[in-house]
């Protein structure tokens, strides 16, 4: 049984247990296409926001809220993934090796990485990858973790094309300051790809390990990084570039989101701080929402959501200014030359 098969088997077993550890279930979501040209999808479950793990309620409105720090030390006293119920762990694995190896969820080896359920899933198979949880790494990208993400995607032989890995930095609606990635399958959903994957792109820079594109005709500025998936050296260079840019964004106090596809296409999304959205009433947008799947928080939002208004909210409260994006693109090209 490969990693994908183990994930589906273990996740489905817990999902069908009425007394299991899930706080909410994806089956309870209402889902519909969002009318418009972007191919977006809308989801709504009134219990999702009520029962979601969080340091604070992101739906609260505070006009005087300061920017959320994009970097802060790991705090062992706050919730972290070393405190989860053992039943939430689907299995352990070792991502440092060239071949990903599976281990039992009860394995006591503290060097192992963990795949755990998302207790408030947004997809029919929605798990979290927690790299080496006992290391207590804060919510930042590290080379070990990003290389692990790419190795994990390479290990999926069944239904591989449906899998995506997602990341929210602090200040971009990450709710837990303990390094983790969202692992989701789009199989059985109303879209086979996230809508941003279908947007046109413009080549910005070609380098030895791949190509940098800017995503066009979308409400939020972002880059798409593409590498040759069968070239180990190119993949290593690309992971180094991703981590360098993430470090730079953090140094500049810029929050970001990231999406990695099954073919290693990586969407890197520098953005305005989440506090900009928390200061006013309206949609809250982490990586899933920026990628084109809107998560409603109320009956009113579900009943009245329109693509035009949703994209305008995205443009005004998440997208960084053109001049800032141009400067960051120049820096990204510079890092590509040194990766």
C-alpha positions in Angstrom: 0.0 0.0 0.0 1.5 3.3 -1.1 1.2 6.6 0.8 -1.9 7.8 -1.1 -3.7 4.5 -0.6 -2.8 4.5 3.1 -4.1 8.1 3.4 -7.4 7.3 1.8 -7.9 4.1 3.8 -7.0 5.6 7.2 -8.9 8.9 6.6 -12.0 7.1 5.3 -12.0 4.8 8.3 -12.0 7.7 10.8 -14.5 9.7 8.7 -17.0 6.9 9.0 -16.6 6.7 12.8 -19.4 8.8 14.4 -17.4 8.9 17.6 -14.1 9.7 15.9 -11.9 12.8 16.4 -13.4 15.0 13.6 -14.9 18.2 14.8 -16.9 18.6 11.6 -17.2 16.5 8.5 -16.8 17.5 4.8 -20.0 15.6 4.1 -21.9 18.3 6.0 -20.7 21.1 3.6 -23.0 22.6 1.0 -21.1 23.0 -2.2 -22.0 24.8 -5.4 -20.2 26.4 -8.4 -19.8 30.2 -8.3 -21.3 31.7 -11.4 -18.8 33.6 -13.5 -15.7 33.2 -15.7 -13.2 31.9 -13.1 -14.6 28.4 -12.5 -14.7 29.0 -8.8 -16.5 26.9 -6.2 -18.3 27.8 -3.0 -18.5 25.8 0.2 -20.5 26.4 3.4 -20.9 24.6 6.7 -22.0 26.8 9.6 -20.3 24.6 12.2 -16.9 24.9 10.5 -15.9 28.3 11.9 -17.5 27.5 15.3 -15.5 24.3 15.9 -12.3 25.1 14.1 -9.1 25.1 16.1 -7.8 28.7 16.4 -5.8 31.1 18.6 -8.6 33.6 18.1 -11.8 33.9 16.1 -10.8 35.2 12.6 -14.4 36.2 12.0 -14.2 38.9 14.7 -14.0 42.5 13.4 -11.5 44.8 15.0 -10.9 48.1 13.1 -7.8 48.8 15.2 -6.2 45.3 14.9 -2.4 45.6 14.3 -0.8 43.4 11.6 -0.4 39.8 12.7 3.4 39.0 13.1 4.6 36.9 10.2 7.2 35.3 12.5 7.2 34.5 16.2 8.8 31.8 18.4 7.2 28.5 18.9 5.3 28.5 22.1 5.0 25.1 23.8 2.2 26.4 26.0 -0.1 27.1 23.1 -1.8 24.4 21.0 0.6 22.5 18.8 0.6 19.2 17.1 2.4 17.4 19.9 -0.8 17.9 21.9 -3.2 16.2 19.6 -5.3 13.2 20.4 -3.5 10.0 19.3 -6.5 9.1 17.3 -5.9 12.0 15.0 -2.6 10.6 13.6 -3.2 8.6 10.5 0.3 7.3 10.2 4.0 8.3 10.5 6.5 8.4 7.7 10.2 9.2 7.0 10.6 11.9 4.4 14.4 12.3 4.8 15.0 9.2 2.8 15.1 9.0 -1.0 12.2 6.5 -0.7 9.3 7.5 1.6 8.7 4.8 4.2 5.5 4.3 6.1 5.4 3.7 9.9 2.6 2.9 12.3 0.9 6.0 13.9 1.9 4.6 17.3 5.6 4.5 16.4 7.5 6.3 19.1 10.5 7.3 17.0 10.6 11.1 17.6 12.4 11.8 14.3 9.4 10.7 12.2 7.1 13.0 10.3 3.4 12.7 10.8 0.2 12.7 8.7 -2.7 13.6 10.8 -6.3 14.5 10.0 -7.5 18.0 9.7 -10.2 17.9 12.4 -12.2 20.6 10.4 -11.8 19.3 6.8 -12.5 21.4 3.7 -12.2 18.4 1.3 -13.3 14.8 1.4 -9.6 13.8 2.1 -8.0 16.6 4.0 -5.0 15.8 6.1 -2.0 17.7 7.6 1.6 16.9 7.0 3.6 17.8 10.2 7.3 17.4 9.5 9.2 16.1 12.6 6.7 17.5 15.1 9.0 16.9 18.1 11.4 19.5 16.7 8.8 22.1 17.5 9.6 24.2 14.4 7.5 27.4 14.1 5.3 27.9 11.0 8.0 28.7 8.4 9.3 27.0 5.3 12.5 25.1 5.8 14.5 23.2 3.2 14.0 19.9 4.9 10.2 20.4 5.0 9.9 21.6 1.3 12.1 18.8 0.1 9.8 16.5 2.1 6.7 17.9 0.4 8.2 17.2 -3.0 9.2 13.6 -2.0 5.8 13.0 -0.6 4.1 14.1 -3.9 6.5 11.8 -5.8 5.6 8.9 -3.6 1.9 9.0 -4.7 1.2 6.5 -7.4 -2.5 6.2 -7.0 -4.8 9.2 -7.9 -1.6 11.3 -7.9 -3.0 14.0 -10.1 -5.7 14.9 -7.6 -3.3 15.8 -4.7 -2.2 19.3 -3.7 -0.1 20.6 -0.8 -1.0 23.9 0.7 0.8 26.3 3.1 -0.3 29.4 5.0 2.3 31.5 6.7 1.7 33.4 9.9 -0.1 36.6 8.9 -1.8 34.6 6.1 -4.4 32.8 8.3 -2.3 30.0 9.6 -4.1 29.2 12.8 -1.3 27.1 14.5 2.3 28.3 14.9 3.8 24.8 14.5 5.2 23.8 11.1 2.5 22.1 9.0 1.2 21.7 5.5 -2.3 20.9 4.3 -2.6 17.8 2.1 -5.8 17.6 0.1 -7.3 15.5 -2.6 -9.6 17.1 -5.2 -10.9 13.7 -6.2 -14.7 13.8 -6.0 -14.8 17.5 -5.7 -16.5 19.9 -8.1 -13.2 21.0 -9.6 -10.3 18.8 -10.7 -7.9 21.7 -10.3 -7.9 24.8 -8.2 -9.1 27.7 -10.4 -5.7 29.6 -10.2 -4.1 26.6 -11.9 -6.2 27.4 -15.0 -5.3 31.1 -15.2 -3.0 32.3 -18.0 0.6 33.0 -17.1 3.3 35.3 -18.4 7.0 34.1 -18.5 9.1 36.3 -16.2 12.4 34.4 -16.2 13.8 31.1 -17.4 16.8 29.7 -15.4 18.7 26.4 -15.2 16.2 24.7 -12.9 12.9 25.9 -14.4 10.8 28.9 -15.2 9.2 31.7 -13.2 5.8 33.0 -14.4 3.4 35.6 -13.2 -0.2 34.6 -13.0 -2.3 36.9 -15.2 -6.0 37.9 -15.2 -6.6 37.2 -11.6 -7.4 39.4 -8.6 -4.3 38.5 -6.5 -0.7 38.9 -7.8 1.3 35.7 -7.5 4.1 33.6 -9.1 4.0 30.2 -10.7 7.3 28.3 -10.5 7.7 25.3 -12.8 10.5 22.8 -12.8 11.3 19.5 -14.6 9.7 16.9 -12.4 12.0 14.1 -13.5 15.2 16.1 -13.0 16.4 15.6 -9.4 18.9 18.5 -9.6 16.3 20.8 -10.9 13.9 19.9 -8.2 16.6 20.5 -5.5 17.4 23.9 -7.0 13.7 24.8 -7.1 13.1 23.8 -3.4 16.1 26.0 -2.5 14.6 28.9 -4.4 11.3 28.5 -2.7 12.9 28.6 0.7 15.1 31.5 -0.1 12.1 33.6 -1.3 10.1 32.5 1.8 12.9 33.6 4.1 13.1 36.9 2.2 9.4 37.6 2.5 9.5 36.8 6.2 12.4 39.3 6.6 10.4 41.9 4.8 7.4 41.1 7.1 5.3 40.0 4.1 2.8 37.1 4.7 2.3 34.5 2.0 0.4 31.4 0.9 1.7 28.6 -1.2 0.1 25.8 -3.4 2.1 22.8 -4.8 0.5 20.6 -7.5 1.2 16.9 -8.2 3.6 18.0 -11.0 5.5 20.3 -8.6 4.1 23.5 -10.1 4.3 25.9 -7.1 2.1 29.0 -6.7 3.8 31.4 -4.3 1.4 34.2 -3.2 2.8 37.2 -1.4 0.0 39.1 0.2 -1.3 41.8 2.5 -1.5 40.8 6.1 -4.6 39.0 7.2 -5.3 41.8 9.6 -6.4 43.9 6.6 -9.4 41.5 6.2 -10.0 41.2 10.0 -10.4 44.9 10.3 -13.5 44.9 8.1 -16.5 42.7 7.5 -16.2 40.4 4.5 -14.6 37.1 3.3 -11.5 35.8 5.0 -9.0 34.3 2.5 -6.3 31.8 3.3 -4.7 29.7 0.5 -7.8 27.7 -0.3 -9.9 30.8 -0.8 -7.1 32.6 -2.8 -6.8 29.5 -5.0 -10.5 29.8 -6.0 -12.6 27.9 -3.5 -14.6 30.3 -1.4 -15.5 29.2 2.1 -18.6 31.1 3.4 -19.0 31.9 7.1 -22.7 32.7 7.2 -26.1 32.0 5.6 -26.0 35.5 4.1 -22.6 35.0 2.5 -23.8 31.6 1.0 -27.0 33.2 -0.3 -25.5 36.3 -1.8 -22.0 35.5 -2.9 -21.1 36.8 -6.4 -17.8 36.3 -8.2 -17.4 40.0 -8.9 -17.7 41.0 -5.3 -15.5 38.1 -4.1 -12.7 39.0 -6.5 -12.9 42.7 -5.6 -12.5 41.8 -1.9 -9.5 39.7 -2.9 -8.0 42.5 -5.0 -8.5 45.2 -2.3 -7.5 43.2 0.8 -5.0 40.5 -0.2 -3.2 41.5 -3.4 0.0 43.5 -2.9 0.6 46.7 -5.0 2.0 46.4 -8.5 5.2 48.3 -7.6 5.9 46.0 -4.6 5.2 42.9 -6.7 7.6 44.1 -9.4 10.3 44.7 -6.8 9.8 41.3 -5.3 9.9 39.7 -8.7 13.3 41.3 -9.4 14.5 39.8 -6.1 13.1 36.4 -6.9 14.9 36.4 -10.3 18.1 37.3 -8.4 17.7 34.4 -6.0 17.0 32.1 -9.0 20.4 33.0 -10.3 22.0 31.8 -7.1 20.0 28.7 -6.4 
